[in-house]
Amino acid sequence: MNTTATKSVCGDKWYLNLDKPEEALKVLGFIAIFVIRTLLHHAMKPLGQPYLTTDLAIGLILGNLPKFREAFSGPYSTTLNNIIEFGMICHMFVMGLEMNPSVLLRPPTKDAFIAYTSILTTFVLAFFTTPFLHYTKTAPFIFSLALALMASSTGSPILTRVISNLKIRKSDLGKLASAAGVHTDMISTLFYCIGFIFFPTEKPLPRPLQRFFRALLMFCLFLAQVTFTSIVSPIFLNWVNNENPEGKPLKGSHLVMSLAFVVFICSFPTWPPQSMYNPILSAFTAGLFLPNQGRMSKWIINKINYLLSTVFYPIFFFWVGFIIHMRNFDIGDKMAYARFFALLATVIIGKVIGTVLCGVILGYHVPETASLGLLLTTKGHFHVYLAALAIRTNRVKNTTGAMIIFVIVLTVVYSPFVVMDIIKRARKRVPVHIMALQWLDPTTELRVLIGLHGPHNIGSTLNLMEICHGGREPGSIFYATDMVELTDEIAATLKKGGGGGQSNESVTITDRSVTEMRESITAAVNGYGELRSGQGVTVRRMLALSTFMTMAHDICGLADELMVSIIILPFHKSRNPDGTLDSGNAGFRHVNRKILKNAPCSIGILVDRSFGQTEEAWRPGASMDIAIIFIGGGDCREALAFAAQVARHPAVKLSVIRFLEDKSSQNAQKRSSILNRASVVEQEEEMKLDDECFAEFYERYIAGGGGVSYMEKHLTNSSETFTALKSLDGEYGLVIVGRGGGRASSALTTGLNDWQQCPELGPIGDVLSGSDFSHNTSMLIIQQQRTRGQLEGLHDDFTIL
């Protein structure tokens, strides 16, 4: 069966008949673009290259193959040009929508100063050097202005993507580069919009009087667009957002009205026949002054960005390769090479000088501000489009235009290597970020991620948040995270693009059981957060919606992004009505084990037997008996640091029990004679750390009148350890222990490993959670962050300026 499509272009009909080889070649060509693009991007991923570089390489190759050029010649090239123009309208609209023009009305910030300085130095340098290189013979003054403005601008979407991919967006330099890049991009594109009004580009040039009235008309339309969009669009979009709250499907009529409104504000400056206003720049202005907050604006941004990244950009660079006809490239044109190196040097020198001068005034290090200048040279799709358009309209020769595009792409190619160099220098100057309670700066807020399996974890979660905060002055942030298994039934109820307040962006869960469970948890934890909001407690809701295979990875990534000091997870077994523990959920056990192995911070596993059923710690007159068992090792030191947080709470009666090895026993003497010298040295170092840590705690909370009781138990082997643990049966509501112990404690725990049922709890935690232990005592087993020496990467929250 034949597939035929007809369309009239300039009065001629053309037919897309897939039975013809040249027509089928078009379809195969676009399929090849998408396939090769994905494969090449994954191959270039270790170098940190964005899609722009791989897309241009593919476009240059396929756009210059003779068969493809023949297939897209004639009326097809007109269609391709129309597709590109429409795509650039969408690109510029969403680029403007993601910017915030209100920053222009505020006092200049540091990133604004850097943006202004780098724009000025680069523009002046480019404007006074480009005329001598004769890039064009058509309107050289206007072209020099446009080229200087392009040299001084920044492709903020590409720069932000590079910074995010290489994980420096939370560093001070990453934040400064992103903000300065957006500011530079916004200012330079606004200058393009205004410059297009007063400097006509059509040939031949109109008469001076006609040019004046046309400029006046376009300027009035520009002001009308800015005024109307700024005043009317917030009113309209607020109404649409109120009629379509989060979590509910968007109404079709409101969606159609919103899209019609967007098309209207983007296009009406181009309606008058005499205006000649560029629709691409008009779309940018409309997007810039349209509110970017609210459900509808976010929906538009998500949908257009998805369309651009998956469909338009590959076609766009095929068009660029089609425009750059390599057969017409004059490889012997020495002036073209001079223009290439001169433009590249102008862009780099202008940006670096501007940022270094401003950085010195602001007190930044010169190497870092020079790197910032190199990052701000990054260009984007709009700049490639302008250069390709100059070739297509014969403003510049094919060779000169190609050299300009190569300069633009080269600024993108070296940007990831600049970021890698920043990270390399930061590794030498900044220590590895350790996310653990023991090394928590007392002047910073405490960040804790608490996992919940369901409403039965609410009581223990609220009590944990209360005792962890304990009146801490810098404040505490608790991320109450629902751990929900993504089953086929739940996956069938997911809706994309809704948001719904989940941590999984652009996803809305409509499964009734999940939504009801989350609503009950949200009501409880938010109620506690409101109760303690004036005391420095902040509660935020998160969601880990994943299969059991990927949930641990998602939670570790969430903890890394949120920079928490500890993750506290529920034990995979839940409490029965009689106080015993059930058989548990094997999936959550798998998740806990993987998090213990890969977490970027310390971990706590709560075995809840009565902790969630006890009286709320924040109630007047409440009292909690809590014990910390200290044997030795990094995990016990982290457990002691957690106990220090708990000891501040007035309702907590904390008891510290230290298990010490009896060195005078015959068994201890035999063991010490067997140990080699290296083991003795390591053991002594570990015990030294234990003593220093415990001495600091003792001085502050026990001897210093902190209301903490203390006892010691001298033991010789694991059998006596087990007996000592049994003697504590039923005395405390919560017992805090370290998971692993250490070399200093191996003699007291070695035999306990023989009958372990849950190795993830460690030897002491496994004994305490056993069925023969008290049904009223809960356990919190803590493991300190496993740094494993120097980490391969660098945490993205670092200071280098």
Buried (B, 14 or more C-beta within 10 A) or exposed (E): EEEEEEEEBEEEEBEBEEEEEEBBBBEEBBEBBEEBBEEBBEEBEEEBBBBBBBBBBBBBBBBBEEEBBEBBEEBBBEBBBEBBBBBBBBBBBBBBBBBBBEBEEEEEBBBBBBBBBBBBBBBBBBBEBBBEBEBBEEBBEBBBBBBBBBBBBBBBBBBBBBBBBBBBBBBBBBBBBBBBBBBBBBBBBBBBBBBBBBBBBEEEEBEEEEBEEBBEBBBBBBEEBBEBBBEEBBEBBBEBBEEBEEBBEBEEEBBEBBEEBBBEBBBBBBEBEEBBBBBBBBBBBBBBBBBBEBBBBBBBBBBBBEBBEEBBBBBBBBBBBBBBBBEEBEEEBEBBEBBBEBBBEBBBBBBBBBBBBBBEEBEBBEBBBBBBBBBBBBBBBBBBBBBBBBBBEEBBBBBBBBBBBBBBBBBBBBBBEBBBBBBEBBBEEBEEBBBBBBBBEEEEBBBBBBBBBBBEBBBBBBBBBBBBBBEBEEBBBBBBBBBBBBEEEBEEBBBEBBBBEBBBEBBBBBBEEBBEBBEEBBEBBBEBBEBBEEEBBBBBBBBBBBEBEEBBBBBBEBBBBBBBBBBBBBBBBBBEEEEEBEEEBEBBBBBBBBBBEBBBBBBBBBBBBBBBBBBEBBEEEBEBBBBBBBBBBBBBBBBBBBBBBBBBBEBBBBBBBBBBBBEEBEEBEEBEEEEEEEEEEBBEEBBEBBEEBBEEBBEBBBEEEBEBEBEEBBBBBBEBBBEBBEEBEEEBBBBBBBBBBBBBBBBBBBBBEEEBEBEBBBBBBBBBBBEEBBBBBBBBBBBBBBBEEEEEEBBBBBEBB
